[in-house]
Amino acid sequence: MQIDRLKLLLEQVRLGQVDVDAALGELRHLPFENLDGFATLDHHRSLRNGFPEVVFGQGKQPVQIVSIVRRLSERNDKVLVTRVDKAMADEIHAELPELNYHPLPRLLVLDRSAPAEKRPGVLVVTAGTADMPVAEEAAITSELMGNAVERMFDVGVAGIHRLLGQTDRLWQANVIVVVAGMDGALPSVVGGLVSAPVIAVPTSVGYGASFNGLSALLTMLNSCASGVAVVNIDNGFGAGYLASIINQMKG
């Protein structure tokens, strides 16, 4: 349940528009709900963290995701499901046609929120075009959380002039998500150019000795640039979520 919904419910009780028993029915599933033994939904998360529970789709059955999304959507106007391949998305969409599927980052999104101005300040940067699936996962996550996200793609260190020609955009950002595979060097370069926090995202893009993103992860963890934090390999969602928290703190 979101804060605005809870405030509305309490106000309706105060005004006599909703009786106490009906309100108790609404609140009965706070803070969690067991769903047929396969999931325990955290309905309290949006009250604690400002955003509803996000569903990790990989490894779940389509019927399980449908049940989870139905219950979450009864109490929230936004639902996000990550790591959903096209075949699974088609099955889910047949049951929940109101969901929008983004094939590149493999996201399912429900957004019934009222139109509102988004807060500018988030910039998502990639080293290469092949890093875009992870970058889009970060960007769409942050957008769903109320941020206006700019994108700067394919500006890796092999052609550093592509990045240096856009330093004004780097300097205007409140927080920068930098997504890179291969050598993973780009976050350190960006971190040396800006005062804003940099969230580094290693990807599994690369040849054999990249070890599916391990080499990029270790490079980023060993960055000599200040203000660089690192999330897990291919974790665009985690980077986008953290970028939103940082950006929303800016006055």
C-alpha positions as CSV (number, residue, x, y, z in Angstrom):
1,M,0.0,0.0,0.0
2,Q,1.3,3.4,-1.0
3,I,1.5,6.4,1.4
4,D,-1.1,8.4,-0.6
5,R,-3.5,5.5,-0.6
6,L,-3.1,5.0,3.2
7,K,-3.7,8.7,3.8
8,L,-6.8,8.7,1.7
9,L,-8.2,5.6,3.5
10,L,-7.6,7.2,6.9
11,E,-9.2,10.5,5.7
12,Q,-12.2,8.6,4.4
13,V,-12.6,6.9,7.9
14,R,-12.3,10.3,9.6
15,L,-15.0,11.7,7.3
16,G,-17.3,8.7,7.8
17,Q,-17.1,7.7,4.1
18,V,-15.6,4.3,5.0
19,D,-16.5,2.4,8.1
20,V,-13.9,1.0,10.5
21,D,-14.5,-2.7,9.5
22,A,-14.0,-1.9,5.8
23,A,-10.8,0.0,6.6
24,L,-9.6,-3.0,8.7
25,G,-10.2,-5.2,5.7
26,E,-8.0,-2.9,3.6
27,L,-5.2,-3.0,6.2
28,R,-5.4,-6.7,7.0
29,H,-2.6,-7.6,4.7
30,L,-0.2,-5.0,6.1
31,P,2.7,-5.6,6.3
32,F,2.8,-8.9,4.3
33,E,0.7,-11.5,2.7
34,N,1.3,-15.2,2.0
35,L,0.4,-16.1,-1.6
36,D,-0.5,-19.8,-1.9
37,G,2.7,-20.8,-0.3
38,F,5.1,-19.7,-3.1
39,A,5.5,-16.0,-2.3
40,T,5.2,-13.7,0.7
41,L,4.4,-10.3,-0.6
42,D,5.8,-7.2,1.2
43,H,2.8,-4.8,1.0
44,H,4.6,-2.5,3.5
45,R,7.6,-1.8,1.3
46,S,6.4,1.3,-0.4
47,L,5.6,2.8,3.0
48,R,9.2,2.0,4.2
49,N,11.2,2.6,1.0
50,G,9.0,4.8,-1.2
51,F,8.5,2.2,-3.9
52,P,6.6,-1.1,-4.1
53,E,8.2,-4.5,-4.0
54,V,9.9,-5.3,-7.4
55,V,9.4,-8.8,-8.8
56,F,12.5,-10.7,-10.1
57,G,11.0,-12.7,-12.9
58,Q,13.8,-15.1,-13.7
59,G,13.2,-18.6,-12.3
60,K,9.5,-18.0,-11.6
61,Q,6.6,-19.6,-13.5
62,P,4.4,-17.2,-15.6
63,V,1.4,-18.2,-13.5
64,Q,3.2,-17.2,-10.3
65,I,4.2,-13.8,-11.7
66,V,0.6,-13.2,-12.8
67,S,-0.7,-13.9,-9.3
68,I,2.0,-11.7,-7.7
69,V,1.4,-8.8,-10.1
70,R,-2.4,-9.0,-9.6
71,R,-2.0,-8.7,-5.8
72,L,0.6,-6.0,-5.9
73,S,-1.4,-4.0,-8.4
74,E,-4.5,-4.0,-6.1
75,R,-2.5,-1.9,-3.6
76,N,0.0,0.0,-5.9
77,D,-0.3,2.0,-9.0
78,K,3.2,0.9,-10.2
79,V,4.5,-2.6,-10.6
80,L,7.9,-3.6,-12.0
81,V,9.0,-7.1,-13.1
82,T,12.6,-7.7,-14.1
83,R,14.3,-10.4,-16.1
84,V,11.4,-11.5,-18.2
85,D,12.1,-13.2,-21.6
86,K,9.8,-12.7,-24.6
87,A,8.1,-16.1,-24.3
88,M,7.3,-15.5,-20.6
89,A,6.2,-12.0,-21.3
90,D,3.7,-13.2,-24.0
91,E,2.1,-15.7,-21.5
92,I,1.9,-13.0,-18.8
93,H,0.6,-10.4,-21.1
94,A,-2.3,-12.7,-22.2
95,E,-3.5,-12.6,-18.6
96,L,-2.5,-9.0,-17.8
97,P,-2.7,-6.9,-21.0
98,E,-2.3,-3.7,-19.0
99,L,1.4,-4.5,-18.6
100,N,3.9,-3.0,-21.0
101,Y,6.8,-5.1,-22.1
102,H,10.2,-3.6,-22.9
103,P,12.1,-6.3,-24.8
104,L,15.6,-4.9,-24.7
105,P,15.9,-4.7,-20.9
106,R,13.4,-7.5,-20.5
107,L,11.1,-5.5,-18.2
108,L,7.3,-5.7,-17.6
109,V,5.9,-2.4,-16.3
110,L,2.5,-1.3,-14.9
111,D,2.1,2.4,-14.4
112,R,-1.3,3.7,-13.5
113,S,0.0,6.8,-11.7
114,A,-1.3,10.2,-12.4
115,P,0.9,12.3,-14.7
116,A,3.5,14.2,-12.8
117,E,6.6,16.2,-13.5
118,K,9.7,14.0,-13.3
119,R,12.8,15.2,-11.5
120,P,15.8,15.8,-13.8
121,G,19.3,14.8,-12.9
122,V,19.9,11.2,-13.8
123,L,22.2,10.4,-16.6
124,V,22.8,6.8,-17.9
125,V,26.1,6.3,-19.9
126,T,27.3,3.2,-21.7
127,A,30.7,2.2,-23.0
128,G,29.3,0.3,-25.9
129,T,26.0,-0.4,-27.7
130,A,26.1,-4.0,-26.4
131,D,25.7,-2.6,-22.8
132,M,22.3,-1.0,-23.7
133,P,20.1,-3.8,-22.3
134,V,21.5,-3.3,-18.8
135,A,21.5,0.5,-19.2
136,E,17.9,0.5,-20.3
137,E,17.0,-1.6,-17.2
138,A,18.6,1.1,-15.1
139,A,17.0,4.0,-17.0
140,I,13.4,2.6,-17.1
141,T,13.6,1.7,-13.4
142,S,14.7,5.3,-12.5
143,E,12.0,6.7,-14.8
144,L,9.3,4.7,-13.2
145,M,10.5,6.0,-9.8
146,G,9.8,9.6,-10.9
147,N,13.0,10.7,-12.6
148,A,13.7,12.3,-16.0
149,V,16.6,10.2,-17.3
150,E,19.0,11.2,-20.0
151,R,21.0,8.7,-22.0
152,M,24.5,8.8,-23.5
153,F,25.4,5.6,-25.2
154,D,28.5,4.1,-26.9
155,V,31.1,6.5,-25.5
156,G,33.7,4.0,-24.3
157,V,37.4,4.5,-23.7
158,A,38.4,3.2,-27.2
159,G,37.1,6.5,-28.5
160,I,37.3,8.8,-25.5
161,H,36.7,11.9,-27.6
162,R,33.1,10.8,-27.9
163,L,32.7,11.2,-24.1
164,L,34.9,14.4,-23.8
165,G,32.8,16.1,-26.4
166,Q,29.8,15.9,-24.0
167,T,31.3,16.9,-20.7
168,D,28.6,19.6,-20.2
169,R,26.0,16.9,-20.0
170,L,28.1,15.0,-17.4
171,W,28.5,18.1,-15.3
172,Q,24.8,18.9,-15.3
173,A,23.8,15.5,-13.8
174,N,23.1,14.9,-10.1
175,V,24.0,11.2,-10.4
176,I,25.5,9.2,-13.3
177,V,25.1,5.5,-13.9
178,V,28.0,4.2,-16.0
179,V,27.5,0.8,-17.7
180,A,30.5,-1.1,-19.2
181,G,31.7,-4.5,-20.0
182,M,35.1,-5.6,-21.5
183,D,37.8,-3.7,-19.5
184,G,35.3,-1.8,-17.4
185,A,37.4,1.4,-17.4
186,L,34.7,4.0,-18.3
187,P,33.4,4.6,-14.7
188,S,36.9,5.6,-13.5
189,V,37.2,8.1,-16.4
190,V,33.7,9.6,-15.7
191,G,34.5,9.6,-12.0
192,G,37.6,11.7,-12.6
193,L,35.6,14.3,-14.5
194,V,32.6,15.0,-12.3
195,S,31.7,15.9,-8.7
196,A,28.4,13.9,-8.8
197,P,28.3,10.3,-7.5
198,V,29.0,7.7,-10.2
199,I,27.2,4.3,-10.0
200,A,29.3,1.7,-11.9
201,V,27.6,-1.3,-13.5
202,P,29.8,-4.1,-14.9
203,T,28.2,-6.1,-17.7
204,S,28.9,-9.6,-18.9
205,V,29.8,-8.3,-22.3
206,G,33.2,-9.3,-23.5
207,Y,35.5,-12.1,-24.8
208,G,36.8,-15.1,-22.8
209,A,39.1,-13.4,-20.3
210,S,36.4,-11.0,-19.3
211,F,34.9,-14.0,-17.3
212,N,31.3,-12.9,-17.9
213,G,31.8,-9.5,-16.3
214,L,34.2,-10.4,-13.5
215,S,37.1,-8.5,-15.0
216,A,35.0,-5.4,-15.4
217,L,33.7,-5.8,-11.8
218,L,37.2,-6.0,-10.4
219,T,38.3,-3.0,-12.4
220,M,35.5,-0.9,-11.1
221,L,36.0,-2.1,-7.5
222,N,39.6,-1.0,-7.8
223,S,38.8,2.4,-9.3
224,C,41.2,5.2,-8.2
225,A,38.5,7.8,-8.9
226,S,36.7,9.1,-5.9
227,G,32.9,8.9,-5.7
228,V,32.5,5.7,-7.6
229,A,30.2,3.0,-6.2
230,V,29.7,-0.4,-7.8
231,V,26.7,-2.8,-8.1
232,N,26.7,-6.4,-9.2
233,I,27.3,-7.7,-12.7
234,D,24.4,-6.8,-15.1
235,N,22.4,-5.2,-12.2
236,G,20.9,-2.3,-14.1
237,F,17.8,-2.4,-11.8
238,G,19.9,-1.9,-8.7
239,A,21.8,1.0,-10.3
240,G,18.6,2.7,-11.5
241,Y,17.0,2.3,-8.1
242,L,20.0,3.8,-6.2
243,A,20.3,6.6,-8.8
244,S,16.7,7.5,-8.1
245,I,17.2,7.6,-4.3
246,I,20.2,9.9,-4.8
247,N,18.5,12.2,-7.2
248,Q,15.3,12.5,-5.1
249,M,17.4,13.6,-2.2
250,K,18.7,16.6,-4.2
251,G,16.9,19.8,-3.1
